Amino acid sequence: MDLTTLALFLPACFALNMAPGPNNLLSVSNATRYGYRTACLAGIGRLLAFSGMIALASAGLAVVLQTSELLFYAIKIVGAAYLLYLAIQLWRAAPQMQDESITAKVGILALARQEFLVAAGNPKAILVFTAFLPQFVVPGQPITPQFALLGALFLMLEWIAISLYAYMGLHMRRWFAEPRGKRVFNRCCAGLLSAAAAVLLMARRA
């Protein structure tokens, strides 16, 4: 793989990583509620889900999602339902309860599992890997090493996106120090998660 291909891939990939979505919204919310470090570590769950999707795309198994309408819509409905569940939890969360949860140091594993489930519940993600990464594979060269390199770069840029969104959430934490501000923020996040669930439900196979 030459430098020209990488020069085209990196900015396009980073734009994809930085696009607002359910997982990036979770990073903002987690940083606001539990702190920057916790939000970044929770993002490992998302990276694990994306690693599995990249492996599936590399193996060509993503064709199953493209050909199986039942499987695609089953994953889509489960993913949308989980987003709605998170939205309801945020909408109903009391600010004072959040303060208690912060002092109790909410388990990172639980938050990482949340990130994993949100990422894994979006069947369009693996189709993105199937459609996006292969565009930068150079014909005539071994495919597996190229795909592995592109996948590793994607995950590295995704980690940077997690850190940036968590940093944004850290500053929002200062802006929404009062209970009323926290309630407004939670309900905005709940509304955005609900919108993401609606978009996911309307998604069609490529």
N, CA, C and O of each residue as an XYZ file, in Angstrom:
824
protein
N       0.854     -1.199      0.000
C       0.000      0.000      0.000
C       0.883      1.241      0.000
O       1.775      1.366      0.839
N       0.639      2.172     -0.949
C       1.505      3.336     -1.078
C       1.000      4.503     -0.222
O      -0.104      4.473      0.320
N       1.851      5.530     -0.122
C       1.525      6.691      0.707
C       0.354      7.485      0.147
O      -0.399      8.100      0.902
N       0.197      7.475     -1.175
C      -0.923      8.204     -1.786
C      -2.260      7.632     -1.323
O      -3.191      8.371     -1.002
N      -2.337      6.315     -1.294
C      -3.573      5.668     -0.839
C      -3.857      6.001      0.621
O      -4.994      6.291      0.994
N      -2.805      5.956      1.446
C      -2.971      6.288      2.865
C      -3.363      7.751      3.048
O      -4.154      8.079      3.932
N      -2.809      8.628      2.213
C      -3.129     10.055      2.314
C      -4.594     10.311      1.981
O      -5.190     11.259      2.493
N      -5.170      9.486      1.140
C      -6.589      9.602      0.828
C      -7.443      8.950      1.920
O      -8.517      9.443      2.265
N      -6.945      7.836      2.451
C      -7.722      7.069      3.423
C      -7.857      7.781      4.769
O      -8.951      7.832      5.333
N      -6.762      8.328      5.287
C      -6.769      8.858      6.650
C      -7.798      9.976      6.871
O      -8.576      9.889      7.820
N      -7.833     11.027      6.027
C      -8.845     12.068      6.279
C     -10.277     11.582      6.070
O     -11.184     11.973      6.805
N     -10.479     10.724      5.058
C     -11.829     10.205      4.819
C     -12.279      9.338      5.998
O     -13.430      9.410      6.429
N     -11.368      8.530      6.506
C     -11.686      7.656      7.630
C     -11.966      8.467      8.892
O     -12.912      8.179      9.627
N     -11.142      9.476      9.136
C     -11.317     10.270     10.359
C     -12.640     11.029     10.327
O     -13.284     11.206     11.361
N     -13.041     11.476      9.142
C     -14.349     12.132      9.018
C     -15.459     11.157      9.390
O     -16.448     11.540     10.014
N     -15.289      9.887      9.000
C     -16.266      8.857      9.351
C     -16.263      8.609     10.856
O     -17.322      8.462     11.466
N     -15.076      8.564     11.451
C     -14.964      8.352     12.902
C     -15.614      9.481     13.699
O     -16.239      9.243     14.732
N     -15.463     10.710     13.209
C     -15.935     11.876     13.950
C     -17.407     12.184     13.707
O     -17.972     13.057     14.366
N     -18.029     11.481     12.775
C     -19.448     11.739     12.503
C     -20.274     11.476     13.755
O     -20.084     10.455     14.415
N     -21.200     12.394     14.096
C     -22.042     12.171     15.280
C     -22.858     10.896     15.131
O     -23.417     10.624     14.069
N     -22.919     10.135     16.184
C     -23.672      8.888     16.170
C     -23.920      8.421     17.591
O     -23.459      9.056     18.540
N     -24.650      7.308     17.756
C     -24.988      6.839     19.101
C     -23.780      6.602     19.996
O     -23.807      6.965     21.172
N     -22.710      5.993     19.455
C     -21.552      5.703     20.292
C     -20.801      6.968     20.697
O     -20.370      7.097     21.843
N     -20.645      7.902     19.757
C     -19.975      9.157     20.113
C     -20.799      9.941     21.122
O     -20.253     10.602     22.004
N     -22.108      9.862     20.985
C     -22.985     10.510     21.960
C     -22.825      9.881     23.345
O     -22.880     10.579     24.358
N     -22.626      8.558     23.385
C     -22.388      7.876     24.652
C     -21.096      8.357     25.304
O     -21.032      8.512     26.524
N     -20.063      8.594     24.489
C     -18.800      9.099     25.039
C     -18.996     10.451     25.711
O     -18.454     10.707     26.787
N     -19.779     11.315     25.065
C     -20.075     12.623     25.655
C     -20.842     12.453     26.964
O     -20.502     13.061     27.979
N     -21.873     11.624     26.930
C     -22.698     11.422     28.113
C     -21.910     10.796     29.258
O     -22.029     11.226     30.406
N     -21.101      9.777     28.947
C     -20.323      9.115     29.996
C     -19.289     10.039     30.619
O     -19.064      9.997     31.829
N     -18.653     10.884     29.788
C     -17.683     11.833     30.333
C     -18.364     12.864     31.223
O     -17.818     13.279     32.246
N     -19.556     13.267     30.820
C     -20.299     14.242     31.624
C     -20.692     13.656     32.970
O     -20.666     14.351     33.986
N     -21.054     12.387     32.980
C     -21.567     11.768     34.205
C     -20.474     11.124     35.058
O     -20.544     11.164     36.286
N     -19.457     10.525     34.410
C     -18.494      9.730     35.166
C     -17.038     10.174     35.034
O     -16.170      9.668     35.746
N     -16.764     11.118     34.126
C     -15.403     11.601     33.991
C     -14.741     11.177     32.691
O     -15.182     10.237     32.030
N     -13.679     11.882     32.337
C     -12.987     11.688     31.056
C     -12.355     10.306     30.944
O     -12.551      9.610     29.948
N     -11.606      9.912     31.951
C     -10.886      8.631     31.903
C     -11.860      7.465     31.764
O     -11.636      6.557     30.965
N     -12.934      7.491     32.539
C     -13.923      6.416     32.485
C     -14.563      6.325     31.107
O     -14.763      5.230     30.582
N     -14.886      7.479     30.519
C     -15.502      7.483     29.187
C     -14.555      6.910     28.138
O     -14.982      6.172     27.250
N     -13.270      7.248     28.238
C     -12.286      6.729     27.272
C     -12.114      5.225     27.417
O     -12.064      4.504     26.420
N     -12.023      4.748     28.663
C     -11.862      3.311     28.883
C     -13.107      2.542     28.451
O     -13.007      1.426     27.941
N     -14.278      3.140     28.657
C     -15.515      2.490     28.219
C     -15.537      2.320     26.705
O     -16.155      1.387     26.193
N     -14.865      3.216     25.987
C     -14.812      3.134     24.533
C     -14.137      1.882     24.019
O     -14.276      1.549     22.842
N     -13.395      1.167     24.888
C     -12.765     -0.085     24.473
C     -13.827     -1.085     24.011
O     -13.590     -1.889     23.109
N     -15.006     -1.021     24.649
C     -16.096     -1.907     24.230
C     -16.482     -1.673     22.787
O     -16.747     -2.620     22.047
N     -16.515     -0.414     22.383
C     -16.831     -0.081     20.993
C     -15.750     -0.601     20.049
O     -16.052     -1.132     18.980
N     -14.482     -0.445     20.453
C     -13.376     -0.908     19.608
C     -13.426     -2.422     19.421
O     -13.122     -2.930     18.342
N     -13.811     -3.142     20.480
C     -13.925     -4.598     20.364
C     -15.022     -4.981     19.368
O     -14.850     -5.896     18.562
N     -16.158     -4.267     19.436
C     -17.247     -4.551     18.499
C     -16.812     -4.263     17.069
O     -17.064     -5.062     16.166
N     -16.155     -3.116     16.861
C     -15.705     -2.763     15.514
C     -14.622     -3.723     15.017
O     -14.558     -4.020     13.824
N     -13.768     -4.210     15.931
C     -12.739     -5.183     15.533
C     -13.387     -6.443     14.983
O     -12.948     -6.990     13.972
N     -14.440     -6.899     15.662
C     -15.154     -8.073     15.176
C     -15.791     -7.836     13.821
O     -15.782     -8.714     12.958
N     -16.349     -6.634     13.635
C     -16.979     -6.310     12.356
C     -15.951     -6.245     11.227
O     -16.207     -6.698     10.112
N     -14.785     -5.677     11.533
C     -13.721     -5.592     10.524
C     -13.262     -6.997     10.145
O     -13.013     -7.280      8.973
N     -13.152     -7.873     11.143
C     -12.750     -9.255     10.869
C     -13.785     -9.951      9.986
O     -13.434    -10.681      9.060
N     -15.062     -9.717     10.283
C     -16.121    -10.312      9.462
C     -16.076     -9.788      8.029
O     -16.213    -10.543      7.067
N     -15.880     -8.475      7.914
C     -15.814     -7.881      6.576
C     -14.612     -8.425      5.808
O     -14.702     -8.693      4.610
N     -13.482     -8.585      6.507
C     -12.276     -9.108      5.876
C     -12.490    -10.534      5.392
O     -11.976    -10.927      4.345
N     -13.247    -11.300      6.157
C     -13.499    -12.700      5.795
C     -14.610    -12.845      4.766
O     -14.875    -13.942      4.275
N     -15.264    -11.721      4.442
C     -16.335    -11.772      3.460
C     -17.657    -12.235      4.025
O     -18.607    -12.465      3.276
N     -17.735    -12.377      5.363
C     -18.967    -12.865      5.969
C     -20.046    -11.787      6.031
O     -21.199    -12.087      6.343
N     -19.691    -10.551      5.742
C     -20.703     -9.491      5.756
C     -21.750     -9.708      4.678
O     -22.828     -9.116      4.726
N     -21.433    -10.561      3.700
C     -22.405    -10.872      2.646
C     -23.679    -11.462      3.252
O     -24.768    -11.318      2.697
N     -23.525    -12.133      4.403
C     -24.688    -12.719      5.064
C     -25.707    -11.640      5.410
O     -26.910    -11.824      5.223
N     -25.212    -10.512      5.918
C     -26.115     -9.416      6.259
C     -26.762     -8.822      5.014
O     -27.912     -8.385      5.041
N     -26.010     -8.815      3.935
C     -26.544     -8.226      2.705
C     -27.581     -9.129      2.047
O     -28.477     -8.648      1.353
N     -27.460    -10.431      2.265
C     -28.358    -11.363      1.588
C     -29.491    -11.838      2.489
O     -30.540    -12.247      1.989
N     -29.302    -11.793      3.810
C     -30.329    -12.273      4.735
C     -31.137    -11.095      5.263
O     -30.707    -10.381      6.169
N     -32.304    -10.909      4.683
C     -33.164     -9.807      5.108
C     -33.630     -9.987      6.550
O     -33.704     -9.019      7.308
N     -33.943    -11.221      6.926
C     -34.433    -11.495      8.278
C     -33.387    -11.161      9.329
O     -33.703    -10.528     10.337
N     -32.140    -11.578      9.108
C     -31.066    -11.312     10.073
C     -30.799     -9.821     10.184
O     -30.627     -9.291     11.282
N     -30.765     -9.152      9.042
C     -30.502     -7.708      9.043
C     -31.542     -6.966      9.876
O     -31.196     -6.145     10.725
N     -32.818     -7.258      9.629
C     -33.873     -6.530     10.340
C     -33.974     -6.949     11.804
O     -34.380     -6.148     12.647
N     -33.611     -8.191     12.118
C     -33.613     -8.626     13.512
C     -32.576     -7.850     14.312
O     -32.870     -7.364     15.404
N     -31.363     -7.730     13.773
C     -30.301     -6.972     14.452
C     -30.689     -5.507     14.560
O     -30.449     -4.863     15.581
N     -31.293     -4.988     13.493
C     -31.693     -3.585     13.479
C     -32.724     -3.281     14.561
O     -32.616     -2.269     15.254
N     -33.711     -4.141     14.710
C     -34.766     -3.916     15.705
C     -34.203     -4.016     17.121
O     -34.539     -3.205     17.983
N     -33.349     -5.012     17.360
C     -32.743     -5.156     18.690
C     -31.887     -3.939     19.019
O     -31.937     -3.420     20.134
N     -31.095     -3.483     18.037
C     -30.246     -2.308     18.255
C     -31.055     -1.055     18.544
O     -30.705     -0.280     19.433
N     -32.132     -0.853     17.799
C     -32.981      0.317     18.018
C     -33.663      0.248     19.380
O     -33.802      1.262     20.063
N     -34.086     -0.950     19.768
C     -34.730     -1.114     21.075
C     -33.767     -0.780     22.206
O     -34.159     -0.180     23.207
N     -32.505     -1.170     22.045
C     -31.516     -0.879     23.082
C     -31.253      0.626     23.180
O     -31.103      1.163     24.277
N     -31.200      1.292     22.047
C     -31.013      2.748     22.056
C     -32.187      3.434     22.759
O     -31.995      4.375     23.529
N     -33.387      2.959     22.490
C     -34.562      3.534     23.153
C     -34.523      3.282     24.657
O     -34.925      4.137     25.446
N     -34.041      2.113     25.045
C     -33.896      1.807     26.476
C     -32.929      2.786     27.141
O     -33.202      3.296     28.228
N     -31.789      3.048     26.475
C     -30.822      4.005     27.021
C     -31.426      5.409     27.087
O     -31.191      6.150     28.041
N     -32.203      5.765     26.064
C     -32.841      7.087     26.039
C     -33.802      7.246     27.214
O     -33.832      8.292     27.861
N     -34.580      6.210     27.482
C     -35.531      6.268     28.602
C     -34.788      6.383     29.928
O     -35.206      7.127     30.815
N     -33.680      5.643     30.063
C     -32.888      5.703     31.291
C     -32.339      7.111     31.523
O     -32.362      7.619     32.644
N     -31.848      7.734     30.453
C     -31.318      9.100     30.571
C     -32.423     10.099     30.872
O     -32.243     11.006     31.684
N     -33.559      9.935     30.223
C     -34.675     10.875     30.408
C     -35.157     10.857     31.859
O     -35.484     11.900     32.426
N     -35.198      9.673     32.449
C     -35.732      9.521     33.798
C     -34.679      9.719     34.892
O     -35.014      9.769     36.076
N     -33.397      9.831     34.495
C     -32.332      9.925     35.494
C     -32.442     11.219     36.291
O     -32.635     12.295     35.725
N     -32.317     11.102     37.604
C     -32.340     12.278     38.485
C     -30.905     12.750     38.697
O     -30.030     11.929     38.970
N     -30.636     14.070     38.578
C     -29.271     14.585     38.733
C     -28.607     14.162     40.029
O     -27.425     13.818     40.029
N     -29.350     14.178     41.151
C     -28.751     13.816     42.423
C     -28.338     12.346     42.439
O     -27.360     11.975     43.088
N     -29.101     11.502     41.711
C     -28.740     10.096     41.622
C     -27.442      9.928     40.853
O     -26.647      9.040     41.161
N     -27.218     10.785     39.840
C     -25.989     10.719     39.088
C     -24.799     11.068     39.962
O     -23.744     10.445     39.846
N     -24.952     12.068     40.848
C     -23.859     12.430     41.736
C     -23.469     11.253     42.615
O     -22.287     11.016     42.862
N     -24.487     10.504     43.095
C     -24.206      9.350     43.923
C     -23.499      8.267     43.116
O     -22.593      7.601     43.616
N     -23.925      8.093     41.848
C     -23.310      7.055     41.035
C     -21.865      7.382     40.724
O     -21.039      6.479     40.591
N     -21.543      8.678     40.603
C     -20.168      9.075     40.352
C     -19.292      8.712     41.539
O     -18.207      8.156     41.373
N     -19.770      9.030     42.745
C     -18.984      8.729     43.931
C     -18.851      7.221     44.133
O     -17.875      6.758     44.724
N     -19.820      6.459     43.649
C     -19.759      5.010     43.777
C     -18.879      4.372     42.705
O     -18.682      3.157     42.704
N     -18.349      5.193     41.788
C     -17.464      4.711     40.743
C     -18.112      3.593     39.928
O     -17.796      2.415     40.095
N     -19.009      3.986     39.061
C     -19.718      3.037     38.208
C     -18.704      2.170     37.468
O     -17.695      2.666     36.966
N     -18.985      0.872     37.407
C     -18.041     -0.061     36.807
C     -17.737      0.247     35.353
O     -18.647      0.460     34.551
N     -16.451      0.271     35.016
C     -16.043      0.528     33.636
C     -16.507     -0.607     32.731
O     -16.861     -0.383     31.574
N     -16.501     -1.828     33.264
C     -16.939     -2.965     32.455
C     -18.391     -2.810     32.019
O     -18.741     -3.158     30.891
N     -19.231     -2.293     32.900
C     -20.642     -2.093     32.553
C     -20.782     -1.051     31.443
O     -21.576     -1.227     30.518
N     -20.014      0.026     31.536
C     -20.071      1.067     30.508
C     -19.473      0.574     29.193
O     -19.966      0.914     28.118
N     -18.403     -0.231     29.279
C     -17.792     -0.789     28.066
C     -18.768     -1.746     27.386
O     -18.854     -1.788     26.159
N     -19.501     -2.512     28.193
C     -20.508     -3.413     27.624
C     -21.597     -2.617     26.927
O     -22.100     -3.028     25.882
N     -21.960     -1.481     27.502
C     -22.954     -0.605     26.889
C     -22.470     -0.108     25.532
O     -23.221     -0.125     24.558
N     -21.210      0.338     25.468
C     -20.629      0.793     24.198
C     -20.620     -0.350     23.181
O     -20.945     -0.154     22.010
N     -20.243     -1.545     23.642
C     -20.176     -2.706     22.754
C     -21.543     -3.017     22.157
O     -21.667     -3.242     20.953
N     -22.572     -3.029     23.008
C     -23.913     -3.384     22.551
C     -24.470     -2.357     21.574
O     -25.133     -2.716     20.601
N     -24.199     -1.075     21.833
C     -24.679     -0.034     20.912
C     -24.014     -0.187     19.547
O     -24.675     -0.073     18.515
N     -22.697     -0.449     19.541
C     -21.979     -0.621     18.272
C     -22.417     -1.891     17.559
O     -22.643     -1.883     16.349
N     -22.536     -2.987     18.314
C     -22.898     -4.272     17.710
C     -24.351     -4.298     17.257
O     -24.717     -5.101     16.399
N     -25.186     -3.427     17.826
C     -26.600     -3.413     17.472
C     -26.906     -2.635     16.210
O     -28.074     -2.475     15.854
N     -25.883     -2.149     15.528
C     -26.092     -1.394     14.292
C     -25.564     -2.199     13.110
O     -24.359     -2.175     12.860
N     -26.415     -2.911     12.375
C     -25.940     -3.750     11.273
C     -25.363     -2.943     10.121
O     -24.634     -3.482      9.289
N     -25.688     -1.638     10.068
C     -25.128     -0.815      8.995
C     -23.633     -0.620      9.171
O     -22.930     -0.331      8.203
N     -23.130     -0.777     10.410
C     -21.708     -0.548     10.657
C     -20.847     -1.529      9.867
O     -19.869     -1.134      9.233
N     -21.215     -2.810      9.907
C     -20.410     -3.791      9.183
C     -20.512     -3.577      7.677
O     -19.573     -3.878      6.940
N     -21.654     -3.058      7.220
C     -21.792     -2.756      5.795
C     -20.913     -1.569      5.413
O     -20.427     -1.488      4.285
N     -20.707     -0.635      6.368
C     -19.788      0.472      6.123
C     -18.379     -0.068      5.925
O     -17.666      0.357      5.016
N     -17.979     -1.012      6.783
C     -16.650     -1.604      6.643
C     -16.528     -2.357      5.321
O     -15.473     -2.357      4.688
N     -17.619     -2.995      4.916
C     -17.605     -3.752      3.670
C     -17.496     -2.834      2.457
O     -16.834     -3.167      1.474
N     -18.152     -1.673      2.533
C     -18.174     -0.762      1.388
C     -17.023      0.234      1.404
O     -16.536      0.648      0.352
N     -16.581      0.623      2.624
C     -15.612      1.705      2.732
C     -14.161      1.214      2.649
O     -13.396      1.685      1.807
N     -13.788      0.286      3.506
C     -12.388     -0.148      3.552
C     -11.885     -0.742      2.237
O     -10.766     -0.434      1.827
N     -12.679     -1.589      1.558
C     -12.162     -2.185      0.316
C     -11.820     -1.170     -0.773
O     -11.046     -1.479     -1.679
N     -12.383      0.030     -0.698
C     -12.076      1.038     -1.713
C     -10.599      1.413     -1.707
O     -10.077      1.901     -2.709
N      -9.922      1.186     -0.580
C      -8.529      1.591     -0.446
C      -7.568      0.412     -0.519
O      -6.373      0.563     -0.262
N      -8.083     -0.750     -0.867
C      -7.237     -1.924     -1.067
C      -6.671     -1.873     -2.483
O      -7.422     -1.746     -3.449
N      -5.359     -1.969     -2.605
C      -4.693     -1.873     -3.912
C      -4.760     -3.231     -4.603
O      -4.263     -4.219     -4.062
N      -5.368     -3.298     -5.793
C      -5.445     -4.578     -6.519
C      -4.048     -5.086     -6.871
O      -3.124     -4.307     -7.108
N      -3.921     -6.396     -6.898
C      -2.645     -6.979     -7.267
C      -1.695     -7.179     -6.103
O      -0.639     -7.791     -6.268
N      -2.051     -6.670     -4.919
C      -1.251     -6.870     -3.722
C      -2.034     -7.738     -2.743
O      -3.262     -7.792     -2.807
N      -1.318     -8.429     -1.821
C      -2.015     -9.279     -0.843
C      -3.101     -8.500     -0.107
O      -2.838     -7.424      0.430
N      -4.305     -9.034     -0.083
C      -5.453     -8.308      0.467
C      -5.469     -8.316      1.995
O      -5.744     -7.290      2.618
N      -5.176     -9.464      2.599
C      -5.294     -9.577      4.056
C      -4.413     -8.584      4.806
O      -4.906     -7.921      5.718
N      -3.109     -8.449      4.459
C      -2.278     -7.451      5.167
C      -2.793     -6.025      4.982
O      -2.745     -5.223      5.915
N      -3.282     -5.707      3.793
C      -3.813     -4.368      3.549
C      -5.051     -4.109      4.402
O      -5.197     -3.045      5.004
N      -5.937     -5.101      4.443
C      -7.158     -4.949      5.227
C      -6.834     -4.822      6.707
O      -7.472     -4.056      7.430
N      -5.825     -5.588      7.153
C      -5.414     -5.520      8.559
C      -4.867     -4.130      8.885
O      -5.166     -3.581      9.946
N      -4.073     -3.563      7.984
C      -3.523     -2.226      8.202
C      -4.629     -1.178      8.223
O      -4.655     -0.318      9.104
N      -5.541     -1.244      7.258
C      -6.643     -0.285      7.209
C      -7.522     -0.399      8.450
O      -7.960      0.606      9.010
N      -7.772     -1.634      8.870
C      -8.586     -1.844     10.068
C      -7.914     -1.284     11.309
O      -8.569     -0.670     12.151
N      -6.597     -1.497     11.426
C      -5.857     -0.976     12.585
C      -5.871      0.547     12.600
O      -6.020      1.158     13.658
N      -5.717      1.162     11.427
C      -5.755      2.624     11.344
C      -7.144      3.148     11.693
O      -7.277      4.171     12.365
N      -8.173      2.446     11.235
C      -9.543      2.849     11.569
C      -9.753      2.835     13.081
O     -10.309      3.779     13.641
N      -9.310      1.764     13.741
C      -9.492      1.648     15.188
C      -8.692      2.718     15.936
O      -9.149      3.242     16.951
N      -7.491      3.039     15.430
C      -6.686      4.080     16.056
C      -7.390      5.438     15.961
O      -7.442      6.185     16.938
N      -7.923      5.746     14.791
C      -8.643      7.010     14.608
C      -9.949      7.020     15.400
O     -10.387      8.071     15.868
N     -10.565      5.855     15.550
C     -11.784      5.762     16.359
C     -11.466      6.062     17.820
O     -12.258      6.701     18.512
N     -10.314      5.603     18.287
C      -9.893      5.889     19.664
C      -9.685      7.389     19.872
O     -10.026      7.936     20.921
N      -9.120      8.043     18.857
C      -8.939      9.498     18.927
C     -10.303     10.182     18.983
O     -10.493     11.134     19.739
N     -11.253      9.695     18.182
C     -12.603     10.269     18.191
C     -13.257     10.092     19.559
O     -13.916     11.003     20.060
N     -13.073      8.916     20.162
C     -13.609      8.661     21.507
C     -13.044      9.688     22.486
O     -13.778     10.262     23.291
N     -11.734      9.912     22.410
C     -11.077     10.856     23.322
C     -11.590     12.277     23.117
O     -11.806     13.007     24.085
N     -11.783     12.669     21.868
C     -12.239     14.029     21.580
C     -13.681     14.247     22.041
O     -14.002     15.291     22.609
N     -14.537     13.271     21.799
C     -15.924     13.408     22.252
C     -16.012     13.370     23.774
O     -16.831     14.071     24.369
N     -15.168     12.548     24.406
C     -15.145     12.511     25.868
C     -14.647     13.837     26.428
O     -15.142     14.311     27.451
N     -13.666     14.435     25.754
C     -13.156     15.741     26.187
C     -14.251     16.799     26.076
O     -14.378     17.674     26.932
N     -15.040     16.701     25.006
C     -16.175     17.607     24.852
C     -17.153     17.430     26.015
O     -17.658     18.403     26.575
N     -17.408     16.172     26.363
C     -18.305     15.896     27.480
C     -17.761     16.404     28.797
O     -18.526     16.834     29.660
N     -16.440     16.361     28.964
C     -15.824     16.853     30.198
C     -16.097     18.335     30.383
O     -16.368     18.781     31.498
N     -16.028     19.101     29.302
C     -16.306     20.535     29.397
C     -17.799     20.796     29.587
O     -18.189     21.750     30.260
N     -18.622     19.951     28.997
C     -20.054     20.099     29.220
C     -20.399     19.828     30.677
O     -21.352     20.385     31.222
N     -19.608     18.964     31.295
C     -19.829     18.674     32.714
C     -19.699     19.939     33.552
O     -20.430     20.125     34.525
N     -18.770     20.803     33.174
C     -18.596     22.068     33.900
C     -19.755     23.020     33.606
O     -20.205     23.757     34.484
N     -20.235     22.995     32.351
C     -21.327     23.896     31.985
C     -22.628     23.494     32.675
O     -23.431     24.352     33.041
N     -22.834     22.183     32.852
C     -24.085     21.692     33.429
C     -23.872     21.216     34.860
O     -24.257     20.103     35.220
N     -23.259     22.064     35.666
C     -22.963     21.700     37.057
C     -24.221     21.663     37.915
O     -24.302     20.888     38.868
N     -25.198     22.495     37.581
C     -26.423     22.553     38.373
C     -27.369     21.412     37.990
O     -27.362     20.956     36.846
N     -28.186     20.949     38.951
C     -29.133     19.857     38.660
C     -30.033     20.131     37.455
O     -30.303     19.234     36.656
N     -30.495     21.383     37.332
C     -31.370     21.704     36.220
C     -30.627     21.543     34.887
O     -31.176     21.017     33.919
N     -29.374     22.003     34.854
C     -28.586     21.867     33.637
C     -28.335     20.410     33.281
O     -28.372     20.037     32.108
N     -28.075     19.575     34.304
C     -27.863     18.151     34.060
C     -29.121     17.505     33.481
O     -29.054     16.665     32.584
N     -30.265     17.918     34.017
C     -31.522     17.354     33.532
C     -31.738     17.716     32.059
O     -32.157     16.877     31.261
N     -31.449     18.969     31.708
C     -31.592     19.406     30.317
C     -30.659     18.608     29.411
O     -31.050     18.158     28.333
N     -29.417     18.443     29.869
C     -28.436     17.703     29.061
C     -28.877     16.255     28.871
O     -28.828     15.727     27.759
N     -29.311     15.610     29.961
C     -29.744     14.218     29.870
C     -30.892     14.064     28.887
O     -30.929     13.116     28.102
N     -31.833     15.012     28.936
C     -32.995     14.889     28.063
C     -32.656     15.210     26.609
O     -33.279     14.679     25.689
N     -31.679     16.068     26.408
C     -31.200     16.300     25.030
C     -30.553     15.032     24.483
O     -30.800     14.639     23.343
N     -29.721     14.396     25.312
C     -29.083     13.151     24.898
C     -30.132     12.069     24.649
O     -30.025     11.296     23.697
N     -31.142     12.021     25.510
C     -32.213     11.039     25.332
C     -32.934     11.259     24.007
O     -33.251     10.305     23.297
N     -33.191     12.526     23.679
C     -33.843     12.835     22.413
C     -33.000     12.437     21.219
O     -33.520     11.926     20.227
N     -31.684     12.672     21.312
C     -30.789     12.314     20.208
C     -30.678     10.801     20.055
O     -30.642     10.291     18.936
N     -30.623     10.081     21.178
C     -30.585      8.623     21.106
C     -31.870      8.065     20.504
O     -31.836      7.103     19.737
N     -33.002      8.672     20.856
C     -34.279      8.248     20.281
C     -34.290      8.502     18.770
O     -34.785      7.684     17.994
N     -33.738      9.643     18.371
C     -33.651      9.953     16.938
C     -32.750      8.949     16.226
O     -33.049      8.512     15.114
N     -31.632      8.583     16.883
C     -30.730      7.586     16.294
C     -31.440      6.242     16.139
O     -31.248      5.540     15.145
N     -32.259      5.891     17.128
C     -33.028      4.645     17.041
C     -33.999      4.694     15.861
O     -34.173      3.703     15.152
N     -34.635      5.862     15.655
C     -35.569      6.008     14.540
C     -34.854      5.883     13.198
O     -35.357      5.248     12.271
N     -33.664      6.502     13.104
C     -32.872      6.411     11.872
C     -32.478      4.963     11.606
O     -32.532      4.488     10.471
N     -32.078      4.262     12.682
C     -31.687      2.872     12.543
C     -32.849      2.010     12.045
O     -32.661      1.119     11.217
N     -34.043      2.284     12.554
C     -35.214      1.515     12.138
C     -35.554      1.759     10.668
O     -36.089      0.876      9.997
N     -35.244      2.946     10.173
C     -35.545      3.284      8.777
C     -34.452      2.833      7.809
O     -34.622      2.902      6.592
N     -33.315      2.364      8.371
C     -32.182      1.980      7.531
C     -32.551      0.775      6.665
O     -33.231     -0.149      7.110
N     -32.091      0.812      5.442
C     -32.321     -0.298      4.515
C     -30.995     -0.930      4.138
O     -29.939     -0.305      4.238
N     -31.064     -2.159      3.709
C     -29.845     -2.832      3.272
C     -29.320     -2.179      2.011
O     -30.076     -1.650      1.196
N     -27.970     -2.233      1.868
C     -27.372     -1.659      0.664
C     -27.731     -2.537     -0.536
O     -27.330     -2.239     -1.661
